[in-house]
Amino acid sequence: MGTYKLQIATGTDLSAGTCDNVSIILVGVQGESDKHQLPRHWSNFQAGAVTDFEIIVQQDLGELLLVRLSTERYKTFNIDSWYCRYVNVTSPTGHLYQFPVYMWIPSSTSLDIPEGKGQILTESINPLLHEQRKAELLKKREVYRWRTYGEGVPQCIDVTDAKDLPPNEQFSFKRQKSFQDAPETISHEMMADGGFLTCTDSWTDLEDIKLVAFIRRTNNSEFVAKMWKEDSFFGYQYLNGHNPTVIKKCFQTPGNFPVDDRMVAHSLGTSTSLQNEMESGNIFLADYKILDGLPANKSINGKQQYLAAPLCLLWKNPQDQLVPIAIQLSQSPGDNSPIFLPSDGLYDWILAKVWVRNSETLVHEVVSHLLRAHLFAEVFSIATNRQLPMSHPVYKLVIPHLRYTVELNTIARIKLFCPGAFFDQATSLDSIGIGICLKKAMEEATYSSLCLPDDIQARGLETVPNYLYRDDGMKVWAAIESFVSSVVNHYYTSDEMVSGDPELQAWVAEIFTKGFLESRSSGIPSSFETKTSLIKYLTMVIFRCSAQHAAIGNSQFDFYSWIPNGPTTMKNPPPTAKGITTTEIILATLPDVNTSALAISNAWTLSLEPEDRRRLGNYPDVRFTEEEIQKSTKAFQDKLSEISKYIQKRNESLPLPYPYLDPSQIENGVSI
């Protein structure tokens, strides 16, 4: 007989508490206790409660393996789920056992929680824990089911309404409220200040766009509105704008982009040539061929919309500025597809750049943002829940970076990408075009493009100056990689342990199958043979869900709110000749007033800092109970703090700060 002391913590969200009866069974290597119903009191399991209990157990349980929590409906009270944070148990000998939960326990159900030390499935694992892992995964696979989202694109969760998601994927009350309030507030402002959301007219003056663009503003968005016409700023955005992953070094102009020395002499001067500048590594290319042949939105405000698939050549000039020197608005050169140059008429050149910005906006939203952040993160999340039990160290490592992703994506499929939703209402790439674009992007996806160091090298951008995305991103990547290495090396003492871990191998195989559609040519791993390969992959997953999403997500309003710099659609076809563009033609080509207002509202909502946010490296859910891993976590947090201080200090001297990869501004996961 002995007395066990329990400490049970309830979640802090307003809806986390319960009125249900809560019971517990302790399970050890020498047996299990009777079922103990814990004393009822109104405050024992209210939101935020941390309550101590004592129970007397008749037999010696030995080393504790798991606790079994169960709830039963109290009288006729409403069905009432309970969010338990953790259970700590002190044995009669004074040994502390920690059981991290951090899950919802539905009313009238039970849940087995293993002791908190991370464990890999090996032959030496206790049979009880082996069975617990199998049962846990079988139960989760019943609710985390795959569904085909579209031909040739990553699969998603088999749910069409967020309310039907597993409880542990749903927003907290605080997050739900802020997520609903933000778009409603800005929509009200758009209507109150002139009824912009109902005006279907074209803009008649560029300055008038400020009426809607400046309803909400930031210092950076105001800077963009002032500088958008400048060639140096146009080029700057390829390095530090909302989509800094497009350009690559160009050593030979494409055959379908016949730029010659005569064309670029105005930009390069007479002391050099295009070939010399390419050989010197000073020429870069942005190619939007992925948009070629896609169907354009047939009707916004009853008007046909248009797409282009431009090629843009840029030059790093002696002042270390990246500037555009030639633009072709189609993939097919010819008399009807002139190459626009800075030496052309002012309005010709401005409109050519606006077309490139439209293409950049579409590729950013569909490829960089939707596919390579949101959809991939959802794949990581579903596979993690289906293939890794809660006691697996990789589960503990990645699950904080998958928080809220599945609900956010479920909402996005309804409000943004389905027929009649935002993309149909406000962009030249409608819901049909999105599906085709995603399929083409998947065919081009590579593992190297998902790993920051490899991507920078593949695009030849290791030494281009003023590339803050690269500089800040590499610091954050290195910090994540160091943390991941410490975790992997703690649990896996050899490469053989990695290759022999069946749960880990099932996890990466399912991601490869359901997310990357078994594309061998992509280089995406379908298995792990070494610790090194596992470390790189886990670093990629965490970086992509956190830092990469922040870089392309948090910047949206700053660069999109000035519509000429980020038009979501174009109402006239691309120009087929030079010397005919006027201010009136530019205004008639830009989105209508209501379309502009809708696009700006969406950008504001997607760039907001929502409630219930967790910064990169902030892990209030303490899933790792081992002291060594907790020390590694603290070292990771300290390194992120150093990076944050460095970025903030540097930004003080910049006319346009780059805060998007400041760790204090990065959320742990894709949740907005």
C-alpha positions as CSV (number, residue, x, y, z in Angstrom):
1,M,0.0,0.0,0.0
2,G,1.2,3.5,-0.8
3,T,0.1,7.0,-1.4
4,Y,0.7,8.6,-4.8
5,K,0.6,12.4,-5.1
6,L,-1.0,13.7,-8.3
7,Q,-0.8,17.2,-9.9
8,I,-3.2,17.7,-12.8
9,A,-3.3,20.8,-14.9
10,T,-6.2,22.0,-17.1
11,G,-5.7,24.1,-20.2
12,T,-6.0,27.9,-20.0
13,D,-8.4,28.4,-22.9
14,L,-11.8,29.6,-21.8
15,S,-13.4,26.4,-22.9
16,A,-10.7,24.0,-21.5
17,G,-12.4,23.2,-18.2
18,T,-15.0,20.5,-17.5
19,C,-17.8,19.6,-15.2
20,D,-17.4,15.9,-16.0
21,N,-16.3,13.3,-13.4
22,V,-12.6,12.7,-13.9
23,S,-11.0,9.4,-13.0
24,I,-7.4,8.0,-13.2
25,I,-5.7,4.6,-13.3
26,L,-2.0,4.3,-12.8
27,V,-0.2,1.6,-14.8
28,G,3.2,0.3,-13.9
29,V,5.5,-2.6,-14.8
30,Q,4.1,-4.6,-11.9
31,G,0.4,-3.9,-12.5
32,E,-2.2,-1.2,-12.4
33,S,-4.2,0.6,-9.8
34,D,-7.9,0.6,-9.3
35,K,-9.9,3.3,-11.0
36,H,-9.9,6.4,-8.8
37,Q,-12.5,9.1,-9.3
38,L,-10.9,12.4,-8.4
39,P,-12.8,14.6,-5.9
40,R,-15.4,16.9,-7.4
41,H,-15.1,20.6,-6.8
42,W,-16.1,23.4,-9.0
43,S,-12.5,24.7,-9.3
44,N,-10.6,21.4,-9.6
45,F,-10.8,21.2,-13.4
46,Q,-11.7,24.8,-14.4
47,A,-9.7,26.6,-17.1
48,G,-6.1,27.2,-15.9
49,A,-6.5,25.0,-12.7
50,V,-3.4,23.2,-11.4
51,T,-4.8,20.9,-8.7
52,D,-3.2,18.4,-6.3
53,F,-4.7,15.1,-5.3
54,E,-3.7,12.0,-3.4
55,I,-4.7,8.5,-4.0
56,I,-3.9,5.3,-2.1
57,V,-2.9,2.3,-4.1
58,Q,-3.0,-1.2,-2.6
59,Q,-0.2,-2.9,-4.5
60,D,3.3,-1.9,-5.6
61,L,3.1,-0.8,-9.2
62,G,6.8,-0.5,-9.7
63,E,8.0,1.9,-12.4
64,L,5.1,3.8,-13.8
65,L,4.5,3.4,-17.6
66,L,1.3,5.3,-18.2
67,V,-1.8,6.9,-16.7
68,R,-5.3,6.3,-18.0
69,L,-7.5,9.3,-17.8
70,S,-11.2,9.0,-18.3
71,T,-14.2,11.3,-18.0
72,E,-17.9,10.5,-17.4
73,R,-20.8,12.9,-17.9
74,Y,-22.0,14.4,-14.7
75,K,-25.8,14.0,-14.2
76,T,-27.6,15.7,-17.0
77,F,-24.9,18.3,-17.7
78,N,-24.1,19.1,-21.3
79,I,-21.4,17.0,-23.0
80,D,-18.2,18.7,-21.9
81,S,-14.8,17.9,-23.3
82,W,-11.7,18.6,-21.1
83,Y,-8.3,19.9,-22.2
84,C,-5.6,18.4,-19.9
85,R,-2.2,19.9,-20.0
86,Y,-0.3,17.3,-17.9
87,V,-0.4,14.9,-15.1
88,N,2.5,14.7,-12.6
89,V,2.7,11.7,-10.3
90,T,5.0,11.4,-7.3
91,S,5.4,7.8,-6.1
92,P,5.5,6.7,-2.5
93,T,9.3,6.6,-2.8
94,G,9.5,10.2,-3.9
95,H,10.1,9.6,-7.6
96,L,8.5,12.1,-10.0
97,Y,6.9,10.8,-13.2
98,Q,5.7,13.3,-15.7
99,F,2.9,12.6,-18.2
100,P,2.6,15.4,-20.9
101,V,-1.0,15.3,-22.3
102,Y,-1.8,18.6,-24.1
103,M,-4.9,17.1,-25.7
104,W,-8.7,17.3,-25.5
105,I,-10.4,14.4,-23.8
106,P,-13.9,14.1,-25.1
107,S,-16.7,13.5,-22.6
108,S,-17.2,9.9,-21.6
109,T,-13.9,8.6,-23.1
110,S,-10.6,7.5,-21.8
111,L,-7.0,8.2,-22.9
112,D,-3.8,6.4,-22.1
113,I,-0.8,8.8,-21.6
114,P,2.7,7.3,-21.6
115,E,5.4,8.6,-19.3
116,G,7.1,11.7,-20.8
117,K,10.5,10.4,-21.8
118,G,10.8,10.2,-25.6
119,Q,10.9,6.6,-26.8
120,I,11.7,4.9,-30.1
121,L,10.0,1.6,-30.9
122,T,12.6,-1.1,-30.3
123,E,12.5,-4.7,-29.2
124,S,13.3,-3.7,-25.6
125,I,10.2,-1.5,-25.2
126,N,7.7,-2.7,-22.6
127,P,4.9,-4.7,-24.2
128,L,2.3,-2.5,-22.5
129,L,3.8,0.6,-24.1
130,H,4.0,-1.2,-27.5
131,E,0.3,-1.9,-27.3
132,Q,-0.5,1.6,-26.2
133,R,1.4,3.0,-29.2
134,K,-0.5,0.7,-31.6
135,A,-3.9,1.5,-30.1
136,E,-3.2,5.3,-30.1
137,L,-2.3,5.3,-33.8
138,L,-5.2,3.1,-34.8
139,K,-7.6,5.5,-33.1
140,K,-6.0,8.6,-34.7
141,R,-6.1,7.0,-38.1
142,E,-9.8,6.8,-37.8
143,V,-10.1,10.6,-37.5
144,Y,-7.1,11.7,-39.6
145,R,-8.1,10.4,-43.0
146,W,-6.7,11.4,-46.3
147,R,-8.7,13.0,-49.1
148,T,-7.7,14.0,-52.7
149,Y,-7.8,17.8,-53.0
150,G,-7.1,17.9,-56.7
151,E,-5.4,15.9,-59.4
152,G,-1.6,16.0,-59.0
153,V,-1.6,18.1,-55.8
154,P,-0.9,17.0,-52.1
155,Q,-3.8,15.2,-50.4
156,C,-5.5,16.9,-47.4
157,I,-7.6,15.9,-44.5
158,D,-10.9,14.3,-45.2
159,V,-13.1,17.0,-43.7
160,T,-15.1,19.7,-45.5
161,D,-16.1,21.8,-42.5
162,A,-13.8,22.9,-39.7
163,K,-16.3,22.0,-37.0
164,D,-15.9,18.3,-38.0
165,L,-12.1,18.3,-37.5
166,P,-10.5,16.3,-34.6
167,P,-10.7,18.4,-31.5
168,N,-7.0,18.8,-31.2
169,E,-6.9,20.5,-34.6
170,Q,-9.4,23.1,-33.8
171,F,-8.7,26.7,-32.9
172,S,-8.7,27.8,-29.3
173,F,-11.6,30.1,-28.3
174,K,-9.2,33.1,-28.3
175,R,-7.8,32.2,-31.7
176,Q,-11.2,31.6,-33.1
177,K,-12.5,35.0,-32.0
178,S,-9.6,37.0,-33.3
179,F,-9.7,35.0,-36.6
180,Q,-13.4,36.0,-37.1
181,D,-13.1,39.5,-35.9
182,A,-10.2,40.7,-38.1
183,P,-11.9,40.4,-41.5
184,E,-15.2,41.7,-40.2
185,T,-13.5,44.8,-38.9
186,I,-11.6,45.7,-42.0
187,S,-14.6,44.9,-44.2
188,H,-16.7,47.3,-42.1
189,E,-14.0,50.0,-42.6
190,M,-13.9,49.4,-46.3
191,M,-17.6,50.0,-46.5
192,A,-17.7,52.9,-44.0
193,D,-15.0,54.8,-45.8
194,G,-16.7,55.3,-49.2
195,G,-18.3,51.9,-49.9
196,F,-15.2,50.6,-51.6
197,L,-16.3,47.0,-51.5
198,T,-19.4,47.8,-53.6
199,C,-17.9,50.1,-56.2
200,T,-17.3,48.3,-59.5
201,D,-15.7,51.2,-61.4
202,S,-12.1,51.5,-62.5
203,W,-9.7,53.8,-60.8
204,T,-9.5,57.2,-62.4
205,D,-6.4,58.5,-60.6
206,L,-3.4,56.6,-59.1
207,E,-3.5,58.9,-56.1
208,D,-7.1,57.8,-55.4
209,I,-5.9,54.3,-54.6
210,K,-4.5,55.7,-51.4
211,L,-8.1,56.2,-50.2
212,V,-8.4,52.4,-49.8
213,A,-4.7,51.5,-49.4
214,F,-4.2,53.8,-46.5
215,I,-7.3,52.8,-44.5
216,R,-4.8,50.5,-42.8
217,R,-1.1,51.2,-43.2
218,T,2.3,50.3,-41.9
219,N,5.6,52.2,-42.2
220,N,6.7,49.6,-44.8
221,S,3.4,49.8,-46.8
222,E,3.8,53.6,-47.0
223,F,7.4,53.2,-48.2
224,V,6.2,50.8,-50.9
225,A,3.5,53.3,-52.1
226,K,6.2,55.9,-52.5
227,M,8.9,53.8,-54.2
228,W,6.9,51.4,-56.4
229,K,7.9,53.0,-59.7
230,E,11.6,52.9,-59.0
231,D,13.6,50.3,-60.9
232,S,15.9,49.7,-57.9
233,F,12.9,49.0,-55.7
234,F,11.4,46.7,-58.3
235,G,14.6,44.6,-58.2
236,Y,14.9,44.9,-54.4
237,Q,11.6,43.0,-54.0
238,Y,13.1,39.9,-55.6
239,L,15.5,39.8,-52.7
240,N,13.5,41.0,-49.7
241,G,9.9,41.3,-50.8
242,H,7.0,38.9,-50.2
243,N,8.4,36.2,-52.5
244,P,12.2,36.2,-52.3
245,T,12.6,32.7,-53.9
246,V,12.1,33.3,-57.6
247,I,15.1,34.8,-59.3
248,K,18.2,32.8,-60.2
249,K,21.5,33.7,-61.7
250,C,21.5,33.7,-65.5
251,F,24.6,32.7,-67.5
252,Q,22.8,32.4,-70.8
253,T,19.5,34.1,-71.9
254,P,16.8,31.6,-72.7
255,G,16.1,31.0,-76.4
256,N,12.6,32.4,-76.1
257,F,13.9,35.7,-74.6
258,P,16.1,37.2,-77.4
259,V,17.7,40.1,-75.5
260,D,20.9,41.5,-77.1
261,D,23.5,44.1,-76.3
262,R,21.8,46.8,-78.3
263,M,18.7,46.5,-76.2
264,V,20.5,46.7,-72.9
265,A,23.2,49.2,-73.8
266,H,21.1,52.0,-72.2
267,S,21.2,50.1,-68.9
268,L,24.7,48.5,-69.0
269,G,26.6,51.3,-70.7
270,T,29.2,50.9,-73.4
271,S,32.1,49.6,-71.2
272,T,30.6,46.2,-70.8
273,S,28.3,43.7,-72.6
274,L,25.5,41.4,-71.6
275,Q,27.8,38.4,-72.1
276,N,30.5,39.9,-69.9
277,E,27.9,40.7,-67.2
278,M,26.5,37.2,-67.3
279,E,30.0,35.7,-67.0
280,S,30.7,38.0,-64.0
281,G,27.5,36.7,-62.3
282,N,25.7,40.0,-62.5
283,I,22.6,39.0,-64.5
284,F,19.5,37.3,-63.0
285,L,16.3,35.9,-64.4
286,A,12.7,35.8,-63.2
287,D,10.7,33.4,-65.4
288,Y,7.0,33.0,-64.9
289,K,6.5,30.2,-67.4
290,I,4.4,28.3,-64.9
291,L,1.5,30.7,-65.8
292,D,1.8,30.0,-69.5
293,G,-1.4,28.6,-70.9
294,L,-3.4,28.8,-67.7
295,P,-7.0,29.9,-68.2
296,A,-7.8,33.4,-66.9
297,N,-10.7,34.3,-64.8
298,K,-13.6,34.9,-67.1
299,S,-15.6,37.3,-65.0
300,I,-14.9,39.7,-62.2
301,N,-17.7,42.4,-62.1
302,G,-18.8,40.8,-65.4
303,K,-15.4,41.5,-67.1
304,Q,-12.9,39.1,-68.6
305,Q,-9.6,39.1,-66.8
306,Y,-6.1,38.4,-68.2
307,L,-2.9,36.6,-67.4
308,A,0.7,36.9,-68.6
309,A,3.7,34.6,-68.3
310,P,6.6,37.1,-68.4
311,L,10.4,36.8,-68.4
312,C,12.3,39.5,-66.6
313,L,16.1,40.1,-66.9
314,L,17.8,41.9,-64.0
315,W,21.2,43.3,-63.6
316,K,23.3,43.9,-60.4
317,N,24.7,47.3,-61.1
318,P,27.9,48.9,-59.8
319,Q,25.9,50.3,-56.9
320,D,24.9,46.7,-55.9
321,Q,21.3,47.4,-56.8
322,L,19.3,44.8,-58.6
323,V,17.5,46.6,-61.5
324,P,15.3,45.3,-64.4
325,I,16.8,45.7,-67.8
326,A,14.4,43.8,-70.1
327,I,10.8,42.4,-69.8
328,Q,8.9,40.2,-72.2
329,L,5.3,39.6,-71.3
330,S,5.0,36.2,-72.9
331,Q,6.9,33.0,-73.4
332,S,6.8,33.4,-77.2
333,P,8.8,36.2,-78.7
334,G,7.6,37.9,-81.8
335,D,6.1,41.1,-83.2
336,N,3.2,40.9,-80.8
337,S,5.4,40.3,-77.8
338,P,7.9,43.1,-77.7
339,I,10.8,43.2,-75.2
340,F,10.2,46.3,-73.0
341,L,13.2,48.3,-71.8
342,P,13.9,51.1,-69.4
343,S,14.7,53.3,-72.4
344,D,11.1,52.9,-73.7
345,G,8.4,55.4,-72.9
346,L,7.7,55.9,-69.2
347,Y,4.2,54.4,-69.3
348,D,5.2,51.5,-71.4
349,W,7.9,50.6,-68.9
350,I,5.7,51.1,-65.9
351,L,2.9,48.9,-67.3
352,A,5.4,46.1,-68.2
353,K,6.6,46.1,-64.6
354,V,3.0,46.1,-63.3
355,W,2.4,43.0,-65.4
356,V,5.4,41.3,-63.9
357,R,4.2,42.3,-60.4
358,N,0.8,40.7,-61.2
359,S,2.5,37.5,-62.2
360,E,4.7,37.6,-59.1
361,T,1.6,38.1,-56.9
362,L,-0.1,35.0,-58.4
363,V,2.9,32.8,-58.2
364,H,3.6,33.9,-54.7
365,E,0.1,33.2,-53.5
366,V,-0.5,29.9,-55.2
367,V,2.9,28.3,-55.4
368,S,5.1,29.8,-52.6
369,H,2.3,30.4,-50.1
370,L,-0.5,27.9,-50.7
371,L,1.4,24.9,-51.9
372,R,4.9,25.2,-50.5
373,A,3.8,26.4,-47.0
374,H,0.2,25.6,-46.3
375,L,-0.4,22.4,-48.2
376,F,2.9,20.8,-47.4
377,A,2.5,21.7,-43.7
378,E,-0.9,20.0,-43.7
379,V,0.7,16.9,-45.1
380,F,3.3,17.0,-42.4
381,S,0.6,17.4,-39.8
382,I,-1.7,14.5,-40.9
383,A,1.2,12.1,-41.4
384,T,2.6,13.0,-37.9
385,N,-0.7,12.2,-36.2
386,R,-1.2,9.0,-38.2
387,Q,2.2,7.5,-38.0
388,L,4.0,8.9,-34.8
389,P,2.7,8.2,-31.3
390,M,2.8,11.0,-28.8
391,S,5.9,9.4,-27.0
392,H,8.0,9.4,-30.2
393,P,10.7,12.1,-30.0
394,V,10.0,13.2,-33.6
395,Y,6.4,13.7,-32.7
396,K,7.4,15.8,-29.7
397,L,9.8,17.8,-31.9
398,V,7.5,18.7,-34.8
399,I,4.0,18.8,-33.3
400,P,4.4,22.4,-31.9
401,H,5.1,23.6,-35.5
402,L,1.9,22.1,-36.9
403,R,-0.5,23.8,-34.5
404,Y,-3.8,25.1,-36.1
405,T,-2.5,24.3,-39.6
406,V,-5.2,21.8,-40.5
407,E,-8.1,24.1,-39.4
408,L,-6.6,27.1,-41.1
409,N,-6.3,25.1,-44.4
410,T,-9.8,23.8,-44.1
411,I,-11.2,27.3,-43.7
412,A,-9.0,28.5,-46.6
413,R,-10.3,25.8,-49.0
414,I,-13.8,27.2,-48.3
415,K,-13.2,30.9,-48.1
416,L,-10.4,31.4,-50.6
417,F,-10.0,28.7,-53.1
418,C,-13.3,27.0,-53.8
419,P,-15.5,28.1,-56.7
420,G,-17.1,31.5,-55.9
421,A,-14.6,32.3,-53.1
422,F,-11.8,35.0,-52.9
423,F,-9.7,33.9,-55.9
424,D,-12.8,33.8,-58.2
425,Q,-13.8,37.2,-56.9
426,A,-10.4,39.0,-56.9
427,T,-7.7,37.4,-59.0
428,S,-7.0,36.6,-62.6
429,L,-6.2,33.0,-61.6
430,D,-9.5,31.5,-60.6
431,S,-10.3,28.2,-58.8
432,I,-9.9,26.2,-62.0
433,G,-6.6,27.9,-62.9
434,I,-5.3,27.3,-59.3
435,G,-5.7,23.6,-59.7
436,I,-3.7,23.5,-62.9
437,C,-1.1,25.8,-61.5
438,L,-0.7,23.7,-58.4
439,K,-0.3,20.5,-60.5
440,K,2.5,22.2,-62.6
441,A,4.2,23.4,-59.5
442,M,4.2,19.9,-58.0
443,E,5.8,18.6,-61.2
444,E,8.6,21.1,-60.7
445,A,9.0,20.6,-56.9
446,T,12.4,19.5,-55.6
447,Y,13.8,18.7,-52.2
448,S,16.7,21.2,-52.7
449,S,14.2,24.0,-53.3
450,L,12.6,23.3,-49.9
451,C,16.0,23.4,-48.1
452,L,17.2,27.0,-47.7
453,P,21.0,26.4,-48.1
454,D,20.5,24.2,-51.1
455,D,18.0,26.6,-52.7
456,I,20.3,29.6,-52.3
457,Q,23.1,27.6,-53.9
458,A,21.0,26.2,-56.7
459,R,19.8,29.7,-57.7
460,G,23.4,31.1,-57.5
461,L,22.5,33.7,-54.9
462,E,25.2,32.9,-52.3
463,T,27.0,36.2,-52.7
464,V,24.5,38.7,-54.1
465,P,24.6,41.7,-51.8
466,N,21.7,43.0,-49.7
467,Y,19.9,39.7,-49.7
468,L,18.4,40.0,-46.2
469,Y,16.1,37.0,-46.7
470,R,19.1,34.8,-47.3
471,D,21.2,36.3,-44.5
472,D,18.5,36.2,-41.8
473,G,17.1,32.9,-43.0
474,M,20.5,31.1,-42.9
475,K,20.9,32.2,-39.3
476,V,17.5,30.9,-38.3
477,W,18.1,27.7,-40.4
478,A,21.4,27.1,-38.5
479,A,19.7,27.6,-35.1
480,I,16.9,25.1,-36.0
481,E,19.4,22.6,-37.4
482,S,21.5,22.8,-34.2
483,F,18.4,22.2,-32.0
484,V,17.2,19.3,-34.2
485,S,20.7,17.8,-34.1
486,S,20.7,17.8,-30.3
487,V,17.4,16.0,-30.2
488,V,18.2,13.5,-32.9
489,N,21.6,12.6,-31.4
490,H,20.1,12.2,-28.0
491,Y,17.6,9.5,-29.1
492,Y,19.4,7.9,-32.0
493,T,22.9,6.8,-31.2
494,S,23.6,5.3,-34.6
495,D,22.4,5.4,-38.2
496,E,21.1,1.9,-37.7
497,M,18.6,3.1,-35.1
498,V,17.3,5.6,-37.7
499,S,16.9,3.1,-40.5
500,G,15.5,0.6,-38.1
501,D,12.8,2.8,-36.6
502,P,9.5,1.5,-38.2
503,E,7.3,4.4,-37.1
504,L,9.8,7.0,-38.4
505,Q,10.1,5.2,-41.7
506,A,6.3,5.0,-42.0
507,W,6.0,8.7,-41.3
508,V,8.4,9.8,-44.1
509,A,7.0,7.3,-46.5
510,E,3.5,8.6,-46.0
511,I,4.6,12.2,-46.5
512,F,6.3,11.1,-49.7
513,T,3.3,9.2,-51.0
514,K,0.4,11.5,-49.9
515,G,2.2,14.8,-50.1
516,F,4.8,14.5,-52.8
517,L,2.9,11.9,-54.8
518,E,5.8,9.5,-55.0
519,S,7.8,11.8,-57.3
520,R,11.3,10.2,-57.4
521,S,12.6,12.9,-59.7
522,S,12.0,15.5,-56.9
523,G,14.7,14.1,-54.7
524,I,12.2,14.1,-51.8
525,P,13.3,11.3,-49.3
526,S,10.9,8.4,-48.9
527,S,13.1,6.8,-46.2
528,F,16.0,7.7,-43.9
529,E,19.2,5.8,-43.7
530,T,21.3,8.1,-41.5
531,K,21.0,10.6,-38.7
532,T,22.3,13.3,-41.1
533,S,19.5,12.8,-43.5
534,L,17.0,12.8,-40.7
535,I,18.4,16.0,-39.2
536,K,18.2,17.8,-42.6
537,Y,14.6,16.7,-43.2
538,L,13.4,17.7,-39.8
539,T,15.1,21.1,-40.1
540,M,13.3,21.6,-43.5
541,V,10.0,20.7,-41.9
542,I,10.3,23.1,-39.0
543,F,11.9,25.9,-41.1
544,R,9.2,25.7,-43.8
545,C,6.3,25.7,-41.3
546,S,7.7,28.6,-39.2
547,A,10.4,30.9,-40.8
548,Q,9.6,30.3,-44.4
549,H,5.9,30.9,-43.9
550,A,6.7,34.1,-42.0
551,A,8.9,35.4,-44.8
552,I,6.2,35.0,-47.4
553,G,3.2,35.5,-45.2
554,N,3.9,38.4,-42.8
555,S,5.0,40.6,-45.6
556,Q,1.8,40.5,-47.7
557,F,0.1,43.6,-46.6
558,D,3.3,45.7,-46.8
559,F,3.8,44.8,-50.5
560,Y,0.3,44.2,-51.6
561,S,-1.6,47.1,-50.1
562,W,-0.4,49.4,-52.8
563,I,-2.3,47.8,-55.7
564,P,-0.1,48.8,-58.6
565,N,2.8,47.0,-56.8
566,G,0.7,43.8,-56.3
567,P,-2.3,43.7,-58.5
568,T,-4.2,40.5,-58.1
569,T,-5.8,40.7,-61.5
570,M,-5.5,42.7,-64.8
571,K,-8.6,43.8,-66.8
572,N,-6.9,44.4,-70.2
573,P,-4.6,42.0,-72.1
574,P,-0.8,42.5,-72.1
575,P,0.3,45.2,-74.5
576,T,1.4,43.9,-77.9
577,A,3.2,47.1,-79.1
578,K,5.2,49.9,-77.7
579,G,4.3,53.6,-77.6
580,I,0.6,53.2,-77.0
581,T,0.4,53.0,-73.2
582,T,-1.0,56.0,-71.2
583,T,-1.9,56.6,-67.6
584,E,-5.6,55.9,-68.5
585,I,-4.6,52.5,-70.0
586,I,-2.7,51.6,-66.8
587,L,-5.7,52.6,-64.7
588,A,-8.1,50.7,-66.9
589,T,-5.9,47.6,-66.6
590,L,-5.6,47.6,-62.8
591,P,-8.3,45.9,-60.7
592,D,-11.6,47.7,-60.1
593,V,-12.1,49.6,-56.9
594,N,-14.1,46.8,-55.2
595,T,-11.6,44.2,-56.3
596,S,-8.7,46.3,-55.0
597,A,-10.5,46.7,-51.7
598,L,-11.2,43.0,-51.4
599,A,-7.5,42.2,-52.2
600,I,-6.2,44.7,-49.6
601,S,-8.6,43.4,-47.0
602,N,-7.4,39.8,-47.6
603,A,-3.8,40.9,-47.4
604,W,-4.4,42.7,-44.1
605,T,-6.1,39.7,-42.6
606,L,-3.4,37.3,-43.7
607,S,-0.6,39.5,-42.4
608,L,-2.2,40.0,-39.0
609,E,-0.7,38.9,-35.7
610,P,-3.6,36.7,-34.3
611,E,-4.4,36.0,-30.7
612,D,-3.0,32.9,-29.1
613,R,0.3,33.1,-31.0
614,R,3.4,31.2,-30.1
615,R,6.8,32.5,-31.3
616,L,9.4,30.3,-32.8
617,G,11.1,28.2,-30.1
618,N,8.4,29.1,-27.5
619,Y,7.1,25.7,-26.2
620,P,4.7,26.2,-23.4
621,D,3.5,22.6,-23.9
622,V,6.4,20.9,-22.3
623,R,6.5,17.6,-24.2
624,F,10.2,16.8,-23.6
625,T,10.7,15.9,-19.9
626,E,14.4,15.0,-20.2
627,E,16.8,17.5,-18.7
628,E,19.3,17.3,-21.5
629,I,16.6,18.2,-24.1
630,Q,15.3,21.0,-22.0
631,K,18.8,22.4,-21.9
632,S,19.0,22.1,-25.7
633,T,15.6,23.9,-25.9
634,K,16.9,26.8,-23.8
635,A,20.1,27.0,-25.9
636,F,17.8,27.2,-29.0
637,Q,15.7,30.0,-27.5
638,D,18.9,31.9,-26.5
639,K,20.2,31.7,-30.0
640,L,17.0,32.9,-31.5
641,S,17.0,35.8,-29.1
642,E,20.5,36.7,-30.3
643,I,19.4,36.6,-33.9
644,S,16.4,38.8,-33.0
645,K,18.5,41.4,-31.4
646,Y,20.9,41.5,-34.4
647,I,18.1,41.9,-36.9
648,Q,16.3,44.6,-34.9
649,K,19.6,46.6,-34.5
650,R,20.4,46.3,-38.2
651,N,16.8,47.4,-39.2
652,E,17.2,50.6,-37.3
653,S,19.5,51.9,-40.0
654,L,17.5,50.7,-43.0
655,P,15.1,52.9,-44.9
656,L,12.9,49.8,-45.4
657,P,13.4,47.4,-42.5
658,Y,13.3,43.7,-43.1
659,P,11.6,42.2,-40.0
660,Y,10.0,39.1,-41.5
661,L,12.6,36.7,-40.3
662,D,13.1,38.2,-36.9
663,P,12.5,35.2,-34.6
664,S,10.3,37.4,-32.3
665,Q,8.0,37.9,-35.3
666,I,8.0,34.3,-36.5
667,E,5.2,32.0,-35.4
668,N,6.0,28.3,-34.6
669,G,3.7,27.1,-37.4
670,V,1.5,27.8,-40.3
671,S,-1.5,29.2,-38.5
672,I,-2.5,32.4,-40.3
